[in-house]
Amino acid sequence: MSPLYIFFIVISAVLLLLLMVLKFRLSAFVALLITAIFAGILAGMPLSSIITSIQNGMGSTLGFIATVVGLGAIFGQMLESSGGAGALAGDLLGKFGTDKSSWALMLTGFMVGIPIFFDIGLIILVPLVYAISKNTGKSLLYYAAPLMAGLAATHALVPPTPGPTAVAQILGVDLGWVVIFGLAAGIPAAILAGPVYGRYIAKRMFIKVPDILAEIQKKPGEGEKTQPSFGVVFLLIALPLILIIAGTFFNLGVEKEILRKSVPVNIVIFLGHPFTALIIATLLSVLLCLRRGYKGNEILDLSTKALGPAGIIILVTGAGGVLKQILVDSGIGSVIAGSVSGSSFPLIVLAWIIAALVRITQGSATVAMITAAGIVAPMLGSFNLSQPETALIVISTASGSTILSHVNDSGFWIVSKYLGMNEKQTLKSWTMMETIIAVTGLVITFSVSLLI
């Protein structure tokens, strides 16, 4: 196969995926599977080999991602139900005061966005934004933008959130490195898109607190239950990240022969595996719910509820693994890799561009980053990248998938509804914020890639 024909196959496959998702409204899971089969047929793969690739791609991807995303979803649900998000926000606002409340809200969003989905985090915390905005008389965006930026940055860039975790699995990189670079890119991205841009846009666009939504009250009996303290919630969120990072560095120490394998070292590596770290965090979050008065059957119901959206993400990720496997087994990946490695075009930028184009076209950040990861993964073998370098590609891909959220993205409408903004106002605020996060992520990952 010539490189020109290979590129034709890839472009045709992406166009087919977009057509099925946008025109025929097919599930991304089904659309990705059909796209993978389509690419395999065009590449001349035997039909029996295509079936084998589907099975291998799905199995190799889901063995890791299903466990991590499932545990992460339950962890986030327990943290939400225990009142942890509200406690975190309340304490930070108390420490920062009214004058610096935008920074407190950004930090709250940044921490809450790690275990909790963006839309749930916004719905839980937006009443705080309403209250502060009413008290100060400032535009709602002055406070909402930092909260949303914090939530969006970590939800897109920092595992164990599903997106970067899925991309890390498809690209075959240790999650600890992704956490480190996700935090390195996420913190400045949240600052620029949140307090900095929020202050700018709030001066030019006054958004008042929506009359109906301002009346949101706590559920009956919710205030009677004891909320966890700030320190407990902070440690609970930080614990899995610390364990994963520690496990990564101990593993690296053993590989470089800086550390000798011993019982203590093996224990740290074991506790630092994402499976173990998230099991520990999930069990501790269950204890928080028990302490708040939830019964065993209620906790079971919460866990079941959490696994609904997680199941969709798991299946879409598995289908992305199938696309990657088809590209590898058909030889498409190696031809593309040869073409790209022979040029001066950085792979880190290519991954960002692919994710950004898919995101702008079809709306879903998860589908965008998984599609981009499936296309990029077969190229990695030709570049002989280290784990940190591969982790930077993960963050670059995740960054590209956040760009230009607009009317085809469900997040766009959630923000519009809860802040009482029309489409034009949402484009000027939310869409620009997401784009700032995307560009900042690219700038940081590309800059760091030049240094390592």
For each residue, the residues with C-beta under 8 A, 3 or more apart:
1: 5 6 43 44 331 332 335
2: 5 6
3: 6 7 335 336 338 339
4: 7 8
5: 1 2 8 9
6: 1 2 3 9 10 332 335 336 339
7: 3 4 10 11 336 339
8: 4 5 11 12
9: 5 6 12 13 39 42 43 332
10: 6 7 13 14 39 332 336 375
11: 7 8 14 15
12: 8 9 15 16 38 39 42
13: 9 10 16 17 35 36 38 39 42 323
14: 10 11 17 18 35 358 371 375
15: 11 12 18 19
16: 12 13 19 20 34 35 38
17: 13 14 20 21 31 32 35 358 362 371
18: 14 15 21 22 358 361 362
19: 15 16 22 23 24
20: 16 17 23 24 26 30 31 34 35
21: 17 18 24 25 26 28 31 362 364 367
22: 18 19 25 361 362 408
23: 19 20
24: 19 20 21
25: 21 22
26: 20 21 30 31 34
27: 30 31
28: 21 31 32 316 319 364 366 367
29: 32 33 312 315 316 318 319
30: 20 26 27 33 34 319
31: 17 20 21 26 27 28 34 35
32: 17 28 29 35 36 316 319 320 322 323 367 370 371 374
33: 29 30 36 37 54 319 322
34: 16 20 26 30 31 37 38
35: 13 14 16 17 20 31 32 38 39 323
36: 13 32 33 39 40 50 53 54 57 319 322 323 325 326
37: 33 34 40 41 50 54 326
38: 12 13 16 34 35 41 42
39: 9 10 12 13 35 36 42 43 323 326 327 330 332
40: 36 37 43 45 49 50 53 326 329 330
41: 37 38 44 45 47 50
42: 9 12 13 38 39
43: 1 9 39 40 326 330 331 332
44: 1 41 330
45: 40 41 49 50 53 326 329 330
46: 49 50
47: 41 50 51
48: 51 52
49: 40 45 46 52 53 329
50: 36 37 40 41 45 46 47 53 54 326
51: 47 48 54 55
52: 48 49 55 56 329
53: 36 40 45 49 50 56 57 322 325 326 328 329 330
54: 33 36 37 50 51 57 58 322 325 326
55: 51 52 58 59
56: 52 53 59 60 325 329
57: 36 53 54 60 61 318 321 322 323 324 325 326
58: 54 55 61 62 318 319 321 322
59: 55 56 62 63
60: 56 57 63 321 325
61: 57 58 64 65 169 170 317 318 320 321 322 324
62: 58 59 65 66 314 317 318 321
63: 59 60 66 67
64: 61 67 68 169 274
65: 61 62 68 69 162 165 166 169 314 317 318
66: 62 63 69 70 314 318
67: 63 64 70 71 274 275 278
68: 64 65 71 72 159 160 165 169 175 274 275 278
69: 65 66 72 73 160 162 165 166 310 313 314 317
70: 66 67 73 74 307 310 314
71: 67 68 74 75 160 275 278 279 281 282
72: 68 69 75 76 115 160 161 162 165 278 310
73: 69 70 76 77 306 307 309 310
74: 70 71 77 78 282 285 302 303 306 307
75: 71 72 78 79 115 160 240 278 281 282 285
76: 72 73 79 80 115 116 117 120 306
77: 73 74 80 81 302 303 305 306
78: 74 75 81 82 282 285 286 288 289 299 302 303
79: 75 76 82 84 85 112 115 116 233 236 237 285 288
80: 76 77 84 85 116 120 124
81: 77 78 289 292 294 302
82: 78 79 227 228 285 288 289 291 292
83: 86 87 222 225 227 228 292
84: 79 80 87 88 227 228 232 233 236 285 288
85: 79 80 88 89 108 112 116 121 124 125 233
86: 83 89 90 124 125 128 227
87: 83 84 90 91 227 228 229 230 233
88: 84 85 91 92 108 111 112 230 233 234
89: 85 86 92 93 104 105 108 112 125 128
90: 86 87 93 94 128 227 230
91: 87 88 94 95 229 230
92: 88 89 95 96 104 105 107 108 230
93: 89 90 96 97 101 104 105 108 128 132
94: 90 91 97
95: 91 92 104
96: 92 93 99 100 101 103 104
97: 93 94 100 101
98: 101 132 135 136
99: 96
100: 96 97 103 104
101: 93 96 97 98 104 105 132 143
102: 105 106 142 143 145 146 194 195 198 199
103: 96 100 106 107 146 195
104: 89 92 93 95 96 100 101 107 108
105: 89 92 93 101 102 108 109 125 128 129 132 143 146 147 150 194
106: 102 103 109 110 146 147 149 150 190 191 194 195
107: 92 103 104 110 111 150
108: 85 88 89 92 93 104 105 111 112 125 147 150
109: 105 106 112 113 121 125 146 147 148 149 150 151 152 153 154 190 194
110: 106 107 113 114 150 151 153 154 186 187 190
111: 88 107 108 114 150 154 234 237
112: 79 85 88 89 108 109 115 116 121 124 125 150 151 237
113: 109 110 116 118 121 150 151 152 153 154 155 158 161
114: 110 111 154 158 160 161 237 241
115: 72 75 76 79 112 160 237 281
116: 76 79 80 85 112 113 120 121 124
117: 76 120 121 155 309
118: 113 121 122 151 152 155 411
119: 122 123 410 411 414
120: 76 80 116 117 123 124
121: 85 109 112 113 116 117 118 124 125 151 155
122: 118 119 125 126 147 148 151 414 415 418
123: 119 120 126 414 418
124: 80 85 86 112 116 120 121
125: 85 86 89 105 108 109 112 121 122 128 129 147
126: 122 123 129 130 144 147 213 216 418 419
127: 130 131 216
128: 86 89 90 93 105 125 131 132
129: 105 125 126 132 133 140 143 144 147
130: 126 127 133 134 140 209 210 213 214 216
131: 127 128 134 135
132: 93 98 101 105 128 129 135 136 143
133: 129 130 136 137 138 139 140 142 143 144 208 209
134: 130 131 137 209 214
135: 98 131 132
136: 98 132 133 142
137: 133 134
138: 133 142 143 202
139: 133 142 202 203 205 206 207 208
140: 129 130 133 143 144 207 208 209 419 420
141: 144 145 198 201 202 205 207 419 429
142: 102 133 136 138 139 145 198 199 202
143: 101 102 105 129 132 133 138 140 146 147 198
144: 126 129 133 140 141 147 148 198 207 419
145: 102 141 142 148 149 193 194 195 197 198 201 202 429 433
146: 102 103 105 106 109 143 149 150 190 194 195 198
147: 105 106 108 109 122 125 126 129 143 144 150 151 194
148: 109 122 144 145 151 152 194 415 430 433
149: 106 109 145 146 152 153 189 190 191 193 194 195 197 198 433 436 437
150: 105 106 107 108 109 110 111 112 113 146 147 153 154 190 194
151: 109 110 112 113 118 121 122 147 148 154 155
152: 109 113 118 148 149 155 156 190 193 402 411 433 434 437
153: 109 110 113 149 150 156 157 158 186 187 189 190 193 437
154: 109 110 111 113 114 150 151 157 158 161 182 186 190
155: 113 117 118 121 151 152 158 161 163
156: 152 153 161 163 164 186 365 398 399 401 402 437 441
157: 153 154 161 164 182 183 185 186 189 395 398 399 441
158: 113 114 153 154 155 161 164 179 182 183 186 241
159: 68 164 165 168 175 178 179 182 244 274
160: 68 69 71 72 75 114 115 165 175 240 274 278
161: 72 113 114 154 155 156 157 158 164 165
162: 65 69 72 165 166 310 313 317 366
163: 155 156 166 167 365 366 369 370 398 401
164: 156 157 158 159 161 167 168 178 182 369 394 395 398
165: 65 68 69 72 159 160 161 162 168 169 175 178 274
166: 65 69 162 163 169 170 313 317 320 366 369 370 373
167: 163 164 170 171 369 370 372 373 394 397 398
168: 159 164 165 171 173 174 175 178 391 394
169: 61 64 65 68 165 166 172 317 321
170: 61 166 167 317 320 321 324 370 373 374 377
171: 167 168 373 376 377 380 390 393 394
172: 169 377 380 390
173: 168 177 178 387 390 391 394
174: 168 177 178 248 251 387 391
175: 68 159 160 165 168 178 179 244 248 274
176: 179 180 244 245 246 247 248 249 251 272
177: 173 174 180 181 248 387 388 390 391
178: 159 164 165 168 173 174 175 181 182 391 394 395
179: 158 159 175 176 182 183 241 244 245
180: 176 177 183 184 245 248 391
181: 177 178 184 185 388 391 392 394 395 445 448
182: 154 157 158 159 164 178 179 185 186 395 398
183: 157 158 179 180 186 187
184: 180 181 187 444 448
185: 157 181 182 188 189 395 399 440 441 444 445
186: 110 153 154 156 157 158 182 183 189 190 441
187: 110 153 183 184 190 191
188: 185 191 192 440 444
189: 149 153 157 185 186 192 193 399 436 437 440 441 444
190: 106 109 110 146 149 150 152 153 154 186 187 193 194 437
191: 106 149 187 188 194 195 196
192: 188 189 196 197 436 437 440
193: 145 149 152 153 189 190 196 197 198 433 434 436 437 440
194: 102 105 106 109 145 146 147 148 149 150 190 191 197 198 433
195: 102 103 106 145 146 149 191 198 199
196: 191 192 193 199 200
197: 145 149 192 193 194 200 201 432 433 436
198: 102 141 142 143 144 145 146 149 193 194 195 201 202 433
199: 102 142 195 196 202 203
200: 196 197 203 204
201: 141 145 197 198 204 205 428 429 432
202: 138 139 141 142 145 198 199 205 206
203: 139 199 200
204: 200 201
205: 139 141 201 202 425 428 429
206: 139 202
207: 139 140 141 144 419 420 421 425 429
208: 133 139 140 420
209: 130 133 134 140 213 214 420
210: 130 213 214 418 419 420
211: 214 215
212: 215
213: 126 130 209 210 216 418 420
214: 130 134 209 210 211
215: 211 212
216: 126 127 130 213
217:
218: 222 223
219: 222
220:
221: 224 225
222: 83 218 219 225
223: 218
224: 221
225: 83 221 222 292 293
226: 291 292 293
227: 82 83 84 86 87 90 292
228: 82 83 84 87 232 233 236 288 291 292
229: 87 91 232 233
230: 87 88 90 91 92 233 234
231: 234 235
232: 84 228 229 235 236 288
233: 79 84 85 87 88 228 229 230 236 237
234: 88 111 230 231 237 238
235: 231 232 238 239
236: 79 84 228 232 233 239 281 284 285 288
237: 79 111 112 114 115 233 234 240 241
238: 234 235 241 242
239: 235 236 242 243 277 280 281 284
240: 75 160 237 243 244 274 277 278 280 281
241: 114 158 179 237 238 244 245
242: 238 239 245 246
243: 239 240 246 247 271 272 276 277 280
244: 159 175 176 179 240 241 247 248 272 273 274 277
245: 176 179 180 241 242 248 249 272
246: 176 242 243 249 250 268 271 272
247: 176 243 244 250 251 268 269 270 271 272 273 277
248: 174 175 176 177 180 244 245 251 252 272
249: 176 245 246 252 253
250: 246 247 253 254 259 265 268 269 272
251: 174 176 247 248 254 255 269 272
252: 248 249 255 256 258 387
253: 249 250 256 258 259 265
254: 250 251 257 258 259 260 261 265 269
255: 251 252
256: 252 253
257: 254 260
258: 252 253 254
259: 250 253 254 265
260: 254 257 265
261: 254 265 266
262: 265 266
263: 266 267
264: 267 268
265: 250 253 254 259 260 261 262 268 269
266: 261 262 263 269 270
267: 263 264 270 271
268: 246 247 250 264 265 271 272
269: 247 250 251 254 265 266 272 273
270: 247 266 267 273 276
271: 243 246 247 267 268 276 277 280
272: 176 243 244 245 246 247 248 250 251 268 269 276 277
273: 244 247 269 270 276 277
274: 64 67 68 159 160 165 175 240 244 277 278
275: 67 68 71 278 279
276: 243 270 271 272 273 279 280
277: 239 240 243 244 247 271 272 273 274 280 281
278: 67 68 71 72 75 160 240 274 275 281 282
279: 71 275 276 282 283
280: 239 240 243 271 276 277 283 284
281: 71 75 115 236 239 240 277 278 284 285
282: 71 74 75 78 278 279 285 286
283: 279 280 286 287
284: 236 239 280 281 287 288
285: 74 75 78 79 82 84 236 281 282 288 289
286: 78 282 283 289 290 299
287: 283 284 290 291
288: 78 79 82 84 228 232 236 284 285 291 292
289: 78 81 82 285 286 292 294 298 299 302
290: 286 287 293 294 299
291: 82 226 228 287 288
292: 81 82 83 225 226 227 228 288 289
293: 225 226 290
294: 81 289 290 298 299 302
295: 298 299
296: 299 300
297: 300 301
298: 289 294 295 301 302
299: 78 286 289 290 294 295 296 302 303
300: 296 297 303 304
301: 297 298 304 305
302: 74 77 78 81 289 294 298 299 305 306
303: 74 77 78 299 300 306 307
304: 300 301 307 308
305: 77 301 302 308
306: 73 74 76 77 302 303 309 310
307: 70 73 74 303 304 310 311
308: 304 305 311 312
309: 73 117 306 312 313
310: 69 70 72 73 162 306 307 313 314
311: 307 308 314 315
312: 29 308 309 315 316
313: 69 162 166 309 310 316 317 366
314: 62 65 66 69 70 310 311 317 318
315: 29 311 312 318 319
316: 28 29 32 312 313 319 320 366 367 370
317: 61 62 65 69 162 166 169 170 313 314 320 321 370
318: 29 57 58 61 62 65 66 314 315 321 322
319: 28 29 30 32 33 36 58 315 316 322 323 370
320: 32 61 166 170 316 317 323 324 370 371 373 374
321: 57 58 60 61 62 169 170 317 318 324 325 374
322: 32 33 36 53 54 57 58 61 318 319 325 326
323: 13 32 35 36 39 57 319 320 326 327 371 374 375
324: 57 61 170 320 321 327 328 333 373 374 375 377 378
325: 36 53 54 56 57 60 321 322 328 329
326: 36 37 39 40 43 45 50 53 54 57 322 323 329 330 332
327: 39 323 324 330 332 333 336 374 375 377 378
328: 53 324 325 333 334 377 378
329: 40 45 49 52 53 56 325 326
330: 39 40 43 44 45 53 326 327 333
331: 1 43 334 335
332: 1 6 9 10 39 43 326 327 335 336 378
333: 324 327 328 330 336 337 377 378 379 381
334: 328 331 337 338 378 381 382
335: 1 3 6 331 332 338 339
336: 3 6 7 10 327 332 333 339 340 375 378 379
337: 333 334 340 341 378 379 380 381 382 383
338: 3 334 335 341 342 382
339: 3 6 7 335 336 342 343
340: 336 337 343 345 347 350 379 382
341: 337 338 379 382 383
342: 338 339
343: 339 340
344:
345: 340 349 350
346: 349 350 446 449
347: 340 350 351 376 379 380 383 393
348: 351 352 392 393 396 442 445 446 449
349: 345 346 352 353 396 442 446
350: 340 345 346 347 353 354 376
351: 347 348 354 355 372 373 376 393 396 397 400
352: 348 349 355 356 396 397 399 400 438 441 442 445
353: 349 350 356 357 400
354: 350 351 357 358 371 372 375 376 397 400
355: 351 352 358 359 368 369 371 372 397 398 399 400 401
356: 352 353 359 360 368 400 401 403 404 438
357: 353 354 360 361
358: 14 17 18 354 355 361 362 367 368 371 372 401
359: 355 356 362 363 364 365 368 369 400 401 402 403 404
360: 356 357 403 404 406
361: 18 22 357 358 408
362: 17 18 21 22 358 359 367 368 408
363: 359 405 406 408 409 410
364: 21 28 359 367 368 409
365: 156 163 359 368 369 401 402 405 409 411
366: 28 162 163 166 313 316 369 370 401
367: 21 28 32 316 358 362 364 370 371
368: 355 356 358 359 362 364 365 371 372 400 401
369: 163 164 166 167 355 359 365 366 372 373 397 398 400 401
370: 32 163 166 167 170 316 317 319 320 366 367 373 374
371: 14 17 32 320 323 354 355 358 367 368 374 375
372: 167 351 354 355 358 368 369 375 376 397 400 401
373: 166 167 170 171 320 324 351 369 370 376 377 394 397
374: 32 170 320 321 323 324 327 370 371 377
375: 10 14 323 324 327 336 354 371 372 378
376: 171 347 350 351 354 372 373 379 380 393 397
377: 170 171 172 324 327 328 333 373 374 380
378: 324 327 328 332 333 334 336 337 375 381
379: 333 336 337 340 341 347 376 382 383
380: 171 172 337 347 376 377 383 385 390 393
381: 333 334 337 378 384
382: 334 337 338 340 341 379
383: 337 341 347 379 380
384: 381
385: 380 389 390 393
386: 389 390 452
387: 173 174 177 252 390 391
388: 177 181 391 392 452
389: 385 386 392 393 449 452
390: 171 172 173 177 380 385 386 387 393 394
391: 168 173 174 177 178 180 181 387 388 394 395
392: 181 348 388 389 395 396 445 448 449 452
393: 171 347 348 351 376 380 385 389 390 396 397 445
394: 164 167 168 171 173 178 181 373 390 391 397 398
395: 157 164 178 181 182 185 391 392 398 399 441 444 445
396: 348 349 351 352 392 393 399 400 441 442 445 446
397: 167 351 352 354 355 369 372 373 376 393 394 400 401
398: 156 157 163 164 167 182 355 369 394 395 401 402 441
399: 156 157 185 189 352 355 395 396 402 403 437 438 439 440 441 442 445
400: 351 352 353 354 355 356 359 368 369 372 396 397 403 438 441 442
401: 156 163 355 356 358 359 365 366 368 369 372 397 398 438
402: 152 156 359 365 398 399 405 434 435 437 438 441
403: 356 359 360 399 400 434 435 438 439
404: 356 359 360 431 434 435 438
405: 363 365 402 409 411 412 430 431 434
406: 360 363 409 412 427 431
407: 412 413 423
408: 22 361 362 363 412
409: 363 364 365 405 406 412 413
410: 119 363 413 414
411: 118 119 152 365 405 414 415 430
412: 405 406 407 408 409 415 416 426 430 431
413: 407 409 410 416 417
414: 119 122 123 410 411 417 418
415: 122 148 411 412 418 419 421 426 429 430
416: 412 413 419 421 422 423 425 426 430
417: 413 414 420
418: 122 123 126 210 213 414 415
419: 126 140 141 144 207 210 415 416 426 429
420: 140 207 208 209 210 213 417
421: 207 415 416 425 426 429 430
422: 416 425 426
423: 407 416 426 427
424: 427 428
425: 205 207 416 421 422 428 429
426: 412 415 416 419 421 422 423 429 430 431
427: 406 423 424 430 431 432
428: 201 205 424 425 431 432
429: 141 145 201 205 207 415 419 421 425 426 432 433
430: 148 405 411 412 415 416 421 426 427 433 434
431: 404 405 406 412 426 427 428 434 435
432: 197 201 427 428 429 435 436
433: 145 148 149 152 193 194 197 198 429 430 436 437
434: 152 193 402 403 404 405 430 431 437 438
435: 402 403 404 431 432 438 439
436: 149 189 192 193 197 432 433 439 440
437: 149 152 153 156 189 190 192 193 399 402 433 434 440 441
438: 352 356 399 400 401 402 403 404 434 435 441 442
439: 399 403 435 436 442 443
440: 185 188 189 192 193 399 436 437 443 444
441: 156 157 185 186 189 352 395 396 398 399 400 402 437 438 444 445
442: 348 349 352 396 399 400 438 439 445 446
443: 439 440 446 447
444: 184 185 188 189 395 440 441 447 448
445: 181 185 348 352 392 393 395 396 399 441 442 448 449
446: 346 348 349 396 442 443 449 450
447: 443 444 450 451
448: 181 184 392 444 445 451 452
449: 346 348 389 392 445 446 452
450: 446 447
451: 447 448
452: 386 388 389 392 448 449
